[in-house]
Amino acid sequence: MPKGKVCVLGLVSTKVPELETPEALARRIDEAARYLPLEQLALSPQCGFASDVTGNRVTEEDQKRKLELVVRTARMVWR
């Protein structure tokens, strides 16, 4: 990965309402940090939430909780 570029890890599922734990996400970020510096990593949901229209049972409240999880985990990892 070239310096100055960022690898975005899509670790938060947008297909199911269940939340990952911040600790589990942090472990996966730590695994990625074995290959790239932490400064070159970022966290995001896997993709957008548009697929909830076609049958995935992810409510607007679920989506909000997942985005809050991304923020909470990022603050924990990239203090």
N, C-alpha and C positions, 0 to 999 in steps of 0.2 A: 504494500500500500504506500503510495507516494506521501511524503511529508506534506502537511497542509490539507490532506483529504481526510474525510471522516467516514467510517463504516457504521451504518445505522443497523442496529440489531432489532429486528422485529420479533420480540419475544412475548408480547402480550396478545393473546388470541382475540380476534374480533368475531369469531364464529360461535363461541359459547359464552353464556353469562357468568360462569364460574370465574372467580379471580385467582390469578396466580399469587403466590405470596412474595412480598418484597425480598425475603431471604432467598427464595428459590431463584428469583430473577438476578439478584446480586451474585449468586454462585455462578450462574451462566455468564454473566458479564465478566467475572473473574476468570472463567475458562477462556473467554475470548481475549482477555488481557494477557494471556500467555503468548499470544501471537502478534498482538498489536498493542502499542502503548494506550493506556486508559484515556489519554487526551484525544486519541483518534477514534474513540468509540462513542456511540450515542444509543439511546434506548427509545423505541417507539412501539406502537401497536403493529401487528403483522401487516395490515393494510387498512383501508377505510372501512367504515361500518355500513356501506351501501348494501351489502349482501343480506342485511336483515330484512329487506323488502322481499327477497325471494325465499324466505323460509327459515333463516337462522333466528332463533328466539332470543335475540339480544335487544332488550328494551333501551329506551333513551336513558333511563336511570343507570342501567348496566354500563352503557357507553361512558357516561359521566364518571362512574366509579373506576372504570378501566383507565381513563385518562388521568384521574387523580392518582391512581396506582403508579402510572409512569412517572408523574412528577415526584411523588413520595420516594420512589425507588431511586430516581436520579439524584435527588437531594442527599439520600443516604450514601450513594456510591461516589458521587462527584462533589463532596463537601468542599 
